Amino acid sequence: MNVIYLVPCSCGCKIPVDKRQAGEIITCSCGASLEVPTLLKLMTLERAEVAHQPLTPKTTWSTGHRLILLGTVVIIVAVVIGVWLFWVRPTDPYANLNPEQIQSASQLLSPMQSWRLWVMLEKGGLKHRKQFIEVTFADVQAQHRIFWGLLAVVAGVGMALVVIGNVVIYYRDKISVPARR
């Protein structure tokens, strides 16, 4: 606990000092220069009433810091999801299949898949027909493009939060620090 002593001035003011200021020269509000007594003599002076201060340190987290943390978490989540999307990305269905496997797979279609294949063949005719696997692969690729687009938006929001947090901290510090003369 830091003890505050009161050094008297000839004008009647009492200037608060602590032990670390022993032997220093201080200036009173009246303009007079006073020498703080040595440590032994300082302890004989009147002590100031000091309000009890809590032992917990004052937190320095502000809204800007919270925004930076939130933005960082959003970016990390976006990166993790991006890695997962890359890991499960659609691959070419014909890369490892031969025509017999494709034909046997088309016979195992569900009713919904068969109906989608029929609608596709009806619209495009036999000239523009595609294998069902190609259509499904194109659908999965389109879904992945949508997911990547959404992921880019989420990562952009995270970056915006980090930038806004830094701006808030910068201007808060700029406003709270008084100009030196």
N, C-alpha and C positions, 0 to 999 in steps of 0.2 A: 504494500500500500504506500502510495506516494504522499508524503506530508508536505503541505504548503505553508510557508512562513510569510509573514507580512513585514516588509522593510518600510519603516516610517520615513517620510520626506518632511522637509521643513515647511512645506505648504499644507501639511495636515493629511495628505493622501497616504495610503498604505498600499505598497506594490507587492503583489503575490510573487513569490519565487519558490523554487524547490532546491534540494540539496545539490543538484548538479550545477546550479548557477553560483555556488559559493566562490567568492573572489572575483567575480565578473563585474563589469560596469554596466548599469542599466539606466534607462532614462525615464523620468517621471512624466506624467501628462503635462506638468507645468513647464517642462523643459530642463529641469535640473538633472545633472548626472549624479548617480548614487553608486557607491561601491557596495556590493553585497558582502556582508561579513564572512569571515572564514567559517568553516563547518562547526567549530566549537561555539563561536559566538552566535551563529545562526540558530542554534538549538535553544538559545535563551530568548529569542524573539517570540512574539505572539503568533499563535498558529491560526490558520484560516479554517473555517468550517467548510469541509468538502462533502458535497453530496455523494452518497454511495453510488458508485457506478457498477452496473452488472458485469460479471466476469465473462459473459459470452461476448465474443467479438461481433462487431457490427457487420452485417452481411453486405457484400458488395454486388450481389446479383441484382441486375435491373431487368427491365423489360427487354432491352437489347440483348442481354445475355440469354434470356429465355428464348427469344426468337432465333438466336444463333443455334442454341441446343436443339430446338424443334426442327429447324432447317437441316441440321446435320443428321438427326435421326431419320428424317424423311429421305434424305439423299442415301443414307446407308440402306434403308429398306428398299429404295428403288434399285440400288446396285445389286442387292441380294436377289430381288425378283428378276432383274435383268440377267443375272447369271443363271437362274433357274430357267428362264425363257430360252436362253441360248442352249442350255443343256437339253431341253425337250423340244427344240426346234424341229419342224417337219423336215423329213428327208425325202429324197426322190423315191417314190414307191417302186420304180423299176430298177433301182440300183442292184438289188439282190434277188429279184424274182425273174423266173423264166415264164414264158407264155402259158405253160400248163398250170403253174401255180396261180396265175392271174385268173384263168378260166375257172379253176376250181373255187377260188375265192368269190367270184361273182355268183356262183350257185348257192353260196351261203348267205346271201343278202337277207336282211330283215325286211318285213313288209314295207316299212317306211323308206328304206334305202331303195327297194325295188320301185316304189312309186316315184321317188325322185328321179331315178334313172329313166323311167317311162316318160315323165314330164319333160326331161331333158331331150330325149330322143324325139318326142312329138314336136317340140319346138324347133329343133335343129335338123331333123330328118336324118337319114342314114349317111348323107355326105358329111355332115358336121358333127357326127356323133363322137363322143369321147368315152373312153373306158370309165367306169364308175370310180375306179381308184384315182384316176386323174382329176375327176370332179371333186372327190373328197379331199385330195391333196391340195387342190386350189382353194377349197373352203378353209382348210386348216391354215394354209399360208395367209389367207386374208384375215383370219382371226388373229394370227400372230402379228401381222402388221398393225392391227388395231391395238393389240396389247402393247406393242412397242411404242405406238403413238401415245397411248395413255401413260405409259411409263415415262416417256420423255416429258410429258406435261407435269407429272408428279415430281420428277427430278428438277424441272424448271421452277416449280413452286418452292421446293426445298432450297434451291440456289437463291431465289428471290427473298426467302425468309432470312437466310444468312446475310445477304447484302443489306436488307432493311435493318437487321439487328446491328450490323456494324455501323450503319449510318446513324442509328439512334444513339449508340454509345459514343460515336465521334462528336455529334452535336451536343449530347448531354455533357460530355467532358469539356467541350469548348465553351459552353454557356456557364458551367459551374465554376470554372477556373477564372478568378478575377484577373483583369489586365494588370500587369506590373508596370510601374513607372520608372 
